[in-house]
Amino acid sequence: TMAHSTALLVLENFIGGKFVPCSSYIDSYNPSTGDVYCRVPDSGKEEVEAAVKAAKDAFPIWSSKSPLERSQILNKLADLIEHDLEAFAQAESKDQGKTITFARTVDIPRAVHNFRFFASSILHHVTECTEMPSMGCMHYTSRTPVGVAGLISPWNLPLYLLTWKIAPAIACGNTVVAKPSEMTSVTAWMMCKLLEKAGVPPGVVNVVFGTGAKAGEALVCHPEVPLISFTGSTLTAQRITEKSAPHCKRLSLELGGKNPAIIFDDADLSQCIPTTVRSSFANQGEICLCTSRIFVQRGIYSEFLKRFVAEAKKWKTGNPSDPTNDVGALISKEHLEKVRNYVKKAQAEGARVLCGEGVDPLALPPGNQKGYFMLPTVIAEVKDESCCMQEEIFGPVTCVVAFDTEEEVIQRANGVKYGLAATVWSGNVGRIHRVAHRLQSGLVWTNCWLVRDLNLPFGGMKASGIGREGAKDSYEFFTEVKTITIKH
Ligand code: NAD
């Protein structure tokens, strides 16, 4: 019926194991059509209060379960999400604008893996023990869950990043109140539907939907939420730090980047060029780890530029549900406008736009004319001081510039406020180690990009964040440690 085909998807908060409606709602858009298709609870203090209470009530039982029991539940949840992988991928693509291929191969498989990874890693931690025979003492550490964890996640990799927080938090025995981005709430809501079947007791995972200003801040300011794990922008992190300061909360902050790729003249360009196109434009450039400043050694600069632009032009932009497309829609109209403005500013400063925005035609199917699309855009001859080389753009825009020496490029790569991820391309092992060592960056990929071992620390330096996530790091963040001394 008509009513059916035009009916909006209406989400509800998930509190204490039950879906509960909210008194007011906000609109959520389908980025590839520009239509409102979903209504998201506009939660505030009241809803957060109820969720924190449910989480507190669930804590004693959940925290006293053995790691093995929790591990089995996490694995079950992973299986259930995997069973519905296609439905989750379709929903993520529709809600976020990302291509169905990306959602199928990256977002949802990684969400499944996050649960399996922490289900396993929680079984393998050991605490420390030292002996002090001269004092007749031994010391050991014990780790216990902290309590109710507040988890706040962004819109670019919705379920992927939310589960990267939920999984370690509950594996360690905490209970959680999560607040996904108001722009991408659907897959979190879908996951809530699977919790009971997985055996997650009511109140262990609560999800409160809504804006950062209302729901997010209520969570950050709640006195009974002792830790906040946040992924999002540096600006929001500053606000969260201020707001949580009166309570001395434990914070993990995973923030923005302005990630350099450094390409030396001995790099294997046949590997480097397609990978750097991918690192610049994957997920519409909406990944905190995306490359947005490409430094190319002068001797290969013009060849690189020619081949890089040719490769970038091969990327097809359009309807995200078409699996032959490589680039989908940006998250919102406002964000598209912001990203486009950076290209205009670069042009006004005298930079050259080599392909994409304003240069090449963008042909969209009739149903996508009002979507938030933009072609992969390559800009050359941008000055290091330009806002395009200093600020996080978070869209399909990358700047290519030339450099001469190793010393010079290290200084220039480090010359931004951020320090999240860098890539280095060279065939010279000594140089790779030297440069990697000196880059101010939480992650350095050499001759590759986005190859992750979840065991190892993930996170940024400088304005890119505080704290790290990973097997050991997340375990340490989500537990309290105590040192106990025994005299015999
Ligand atoms: P954002 O900071 O605007 O929002 C992130 C989350 O915080 C959302 O859920 C939002 O509702 C909430 N929020 C906003 N204001 C808040 C407040 N005052 N109090 C509490 N919560 C609040 O970020 P975004 O635009 O959703 O995401 C893009 C940013 O995230 C980029 O800067 C990107 O680099 C960064 N990011 C970082 C990583 C990482 O791991 N380092 C990963 C992905 C994205």
Residues whose N, C-alpha, C, O or C-beta is under 5 A from the ligand:
A	BS01	NAD	I152 S153 P154 W155 K179 P180 S181 E182 G210 T211 G212 A213 G216 E217 V220 T231 G232 S233 T234 T236 R239 E254 L255 G256 G257 C288 S464
